[in-house]
Amino acid sequence: MATRISVEEIKPGMILAKSIVDKNQREILSKGTKLTDYHKTLFKKWNLPHIIIEDDSEPVDSKSKGGIRDQAVQRVNKRIRWKPGHPIEEEIYEVAIQHAEHFLLNKEE
């Protein structure tokens, strides 16, 4: 089941239950994404008033679950040899980390 919440209510660790699409219906953030404070900032910039999260999604500390976030950052840094210097690059970097976290979490289950 899913719940609609305001962007202000986002807590790190919540899971996106419905993909976010742009005005041309292109997916810009996929369903199942684990949200961070960075997403909250992005959604505000995009003037997105609310999102839909999974009901069973509980906020978690990004450093919990055995340092998955740290492992994901290391994994991405091994593959990306540059540091983000532009907001779009920062967004790409963050998405890469999220994908690595998702991979690592699913690998452990």
C-alpha positions in Angstrom: 0.0 0.0 0.0 1.1 3.6 -0.6 0.7 6.9 1.1 0.8 10.4 -0.3 2.9 12.8 1.8 4.1 16.4 1.4 7.7 16.9 0.4 8.3 18.4 3.9 7.5 15.1 5.5 10.2 13.1 3.7 12.6 11.2 6.0 15.7 9.5 4.9 15.1 5.8 4.1 11.5 6.2 2.8 10.8 4.3 -0.4 9.2 6.0 -3.4 6.1 4.0 -4.3 5.4 5.7 -7.6 7.9 6.9 -10.2 8.3 10.7 -10.7 7.9 11.8 -14.2 8.4 15.1 -16.0 5.8 17.0 -18.0 6.7 14.8 -21.1 6.0 11.6 -19.0 9.7 10.7 -18.9 10.8 9.0 -15.7 13.2 11.1 -13.7 13.1 9.1 -10.5 12.1 5.5 -10.4 9.7 3.7 -8.1 11.6 1.9 -5.3 14.2 4.6 -4.9 15.3 5.0 -1.2 14.9 8.7 -0.4 17.5 10.9 1.2 17.6 14.5 2.4 19.1 15.3 -1.1 15.8 14.2 -2.7 13.8 16.5 -0.4 16.0 19.4 -1.7 15.5 18.3 -5.3 11.7 18.0 -5.0 11.6 21.5 -3.6 13.6 22.8 -6.5 11.2 21.0 -8.9 8.2 22.6 -7.1 6.9 19.1 -6.4 4.3 19.5 -3.6 3.9 15.8 -2.7 5.1 12.3 -3.4 3.8 8.7 -2.9 5.8 6.5 -0.6 5.4 2.8 0.4 3.5 2.5 3.7 5.9 -0.1 5.1 8.8 2.2 4.3 10.5 3.3 7.6 13.0 6.1 7.9 16.5 4.7 8.5 19.8 6.3 9.1 21.8 6.2 5.9 24.8 4.8 7.9 22.7 1.9 9.2 22.5 -1.6 7.7 26.2 -2.3 8.0 27.4 0.9 6.4 25.6 0.2 3.0 25.8 3.9 2.1 29.6 3.9 2.7 30.0 0.7 0.7 27.9 2.2 -2.1 30.0 5.4 -2.2 33.2 3.4 -2.4 31.7 1.3 -5.2 30.8 4.4 -7.2 34.1 6.1 -6.6 35.9 3.1 -8.0 34.0 3.6 -11.3 33.8 7.3 -11.5 37.1 9.1 -11.6 35.7 12.7 -11.4 34.1 14.7 -8.6 30.8 16.4 -9.3 31.3 20.1 -10.0 27.9 21.0 -11.3 24.4 20.4 -9.9 23.5 18.0 -12.7 26.7 16.0 -12.1 25.9 15.9 -8.3 22.5 14.5 -9.2 24.0 11.8 -11.5 26.5 11.0 -8.7 23.7 10.6 -6.1 21.7 8.4 -8.4 24.7 6.2 -9.0 25.1 5.8 -5.2 21.4 5.0 -4.8 21.7 2.3 -7.5 24.7 0.9 -5.7 22.9 0.9 -2.4 19.9 -0.9 -4.0 22.2 -3.5 -5.4 24.0 -4.0 -2.1 20.8 -4.3 -0.1 19.2 -6.8 -2.6 22.5 -8.8 -2.6 22.3 -9.2 1.2 18.7 -10.4 1.3 
